[in-house]
Amino acid sequence: MEQAQVPLFLFMFAGVLGIFTGGILADRIGRKNMMLISLLGAAPFAFILPHLPLGWIYPVIAVMGFILQSGFSVSVVYAQELMPGKVGTASGLITGLSFGMGALGAVVFGNIADAEGMSYVMTLASYLPLISILAVFLPKDRREK
C-alpha cells in the first residue's frame, strides 16, 4: 500500500486548492451549481481511474481531487443558508455526516475488497459520483430567482 501515498497526497493537496477555488466560483455561479459541477465533474475521472497505468493516475487523481473537493466548503455554507440561525448545527451536520458516511463506506468497501479483490472495489467505487445526480433536487440558493 506504499504506492497509495503519492496519489493520496496529490488528491488531498489538489483538494485544498479546489476548496478555495470552489468558494470563489460559487460566488459567481451559485452554490447549488458549484456543488453539482463538483460532484458530477468528478464522475468521468472516477470512471477512468481504475483502468489507467500508474503514470496517468497522478495527474488524473489530482484533477479529480481539485474538482471533487471544490464543493465541500460550498456545501457547508449552503447548509448554513438553508438553516438560518442554526449555523453550528448545519456545519456540524454536513461535516459530521460526510466524515461519518466516509468511515462507514470504508468499512463496507474494505469487506468487499477482502471478499472480491481491490480491482473490483475500485471499479465499484467509480460509480459513487453518479449518486450525486440527486443534488438536482436541492432547493435553490437564496440568491437565485
N, C-alpha and C positions, 0 to 999 in steps of 0.2 A: 504494500500500500504506500510505499515511499514515493511512487510515481504520481500519486494524487496531490502531493504537496504543492507543486508548482501550479497546476491548473486551479487548485483551490485558492491559492494566493492571488492569481490573476483574476479569478471570478470576484473575489471579495474586494480587491483593490479597484477594479473597474466599477464594481458596485458602489463604492464610496463616491466615485466621480459621478456615477449615474444618479445617486441620491441628490447631490447638489444640482445637477443639471435638470433633473425631473421637477424640482421645485420651481426653477426659473421658467421652464416650459409650461408648467401648469398654470402659472400666472397669465400666460399668453393664450393658451388653447383651452383652458378649463381643467378642473381636477378630474372629473369623470373621464374626459377624453384622454388625459395623460395616463390614467390607470389602465384604460383599455389598450392604449398603444403599448404600454409597458408589458402587460400580460400577454396580449396576442402577438406582439412583436417578437417575443422570445420563442414562440412556438416553432417557427421554421428552424431555428438554431438547435432547439431541443431535439427535433426530429433527425437532423443530420448528425448530431454529435456522436451517437453510438457507432456510427459507420465510418468515422474519419480515422485516418492514420494519426499517430501521436503528434507529428509536426503540425498538423492542422488543428488539433484540439486546442492548442494555446491561444491562437487569435480568436477562434470561434467562441471559446468559453469566456474570453474577456469581453467580447461584444455582447454575448448573452447576459453576462453579469451586469454590464452597463445598462442594457435595456430593461432587464427584469427588475433590477433594484431601483430604477428611476421612479417607480411608482410607490415605493414604500413610505417615504415621508409624506407624499401626497395623500396616501390612504389614511394616515393618522390625522392630517389636517381636515380631510373630507369627513371623517367620522366626528371630529370635533364640531364641524359645521352642522352636521346632522343632529347633534345633541347639544344645543346651546345651553350654557350654564352648567354643563357636566363635562368639562374639558378633561379632567383627570380620569373620569370613568371611561370616556371614549378612547383616550390614549392607552389606558390600561387594557381595555378590551381588545383593541386592534393589535397592540404589541404582544400581549399575553396569548391571545388566540393564535397569532401567527407562529410564535415560537412553540407553543404547546402542540399545535397541529403538526408542526415540523418534527417534533420529538416523537409523536405517535406514528407519523409516517416513517420515521427512521426505524422504529421497531418493526412495523409491518413489512417494509421493504427489506430489512435485514433478515427476517424469517423467510421471505420469498427467495432472497438470494441464497440462503442456506439450502433451500429445497430445489430451486431451479437453476441457480447459477447467476453470476453477476451480469453477463451479457443479456440475459432475459430481463433482469431488473432495469438495466439501463434503457432497453427498448420500451419497457412498460412505463417507466418514468417519463419518457419523452412525450407521452400523451397527456400528462398532467396539465400543461398550459392550456389545453383545449377546454378544460373546465372553466377557465376564466371567461368564456363567452357569456356566462351568466351575469357578468358585470354590466351587460347592456340593460339589465333590469334595475340597476341602481337609480335612485332618484336624481333629478337634475341638480346641478350646482345652484347655489343661491344667486349667483351672478347670471346664470343662463336665463333666457326669457322664453 
